[in-house]
């Protein structure tokens, strides 16, 4: 018998990352049930989320809702009102991680290395972005994930379309200078940094297609960056995560310039959890299988279950 009460695996929801979240939820649910745990899945509907959780008769939540609602503090706040323990970061850290601009402002104030950027708001006159950042540059929605609405802009002719694509998703858009080099990511599990992974794609950048659809994206593990830089990325990931108040697990993304300088991009507070996602990939490299990883994440939330 398990010493854990019933677990509700939350997934799906209304965001643009819904399909990815459903895949994550199914994988986690299957893993937990395979361990003999009493786990049920819930495709969340925000308007009735509290009722869904209550009706499930669960006592602990494993959250794999990506994007809006599930990852930005709203779901976390809802669960707090139910006094329901859940995996992952709390309300404030989740909201900050989802807000790329304000996250970077916090990191910058803490002396951590970030890419140069500015926030653009719908209806405001944008400065001369090419003069400010040079080409190429990146345009991306300030919130959201899975690279939805993100464009790599190589010259002035592409700028308007990129801005339209990002503003079609939300009212705040981030413009960032491009760091030419390697993209890397570091998973975090229960206060420890997992081995860094370097991502290579023949596409313009690591976009939605490269992440989920293409079969020519390469994941280098070992990273090939060398032990010194690997360790530097791990330390920096832990600092960046802690600065936001992150807890339990997550993933920190970087760009590494040609001279080996690391630049923080963002935190994923609810990373993908399919068997081929990045955190499971890094966990496997240290001998932790997918079910074991799911159980380890669940145990972090179990500590917050109130007894008696």
Secondary structure, 3 states (H helix, E strand, C coil): CCCCCCEEEEECCCCCCHHHHHHHHHHHHHHHHHCCCCEEEEECCHHHHHHHHHHHCCCEEEECCCCCCCCCCHHHHHHHHCCCEECCCCHHHHHHHHCHHHHHHHHHHCCCCECCEEEEECCCCCCCHHHHHCCCEEEEECCCCCCCCCEEECCHHHHHHHHHHHHCCCCEEEEEECCCEEEEEEEEECCEECCCEEEECCCCCCCHHHHHCCCCCEEECCCCCCHHHHHHHHHHHHHHHHHHCCCCEEEEEEEEECCCCEEEEEEECCCCCCCCCHHHHHHHHCCCCHHHHHHHHHHHHHCCCCCC
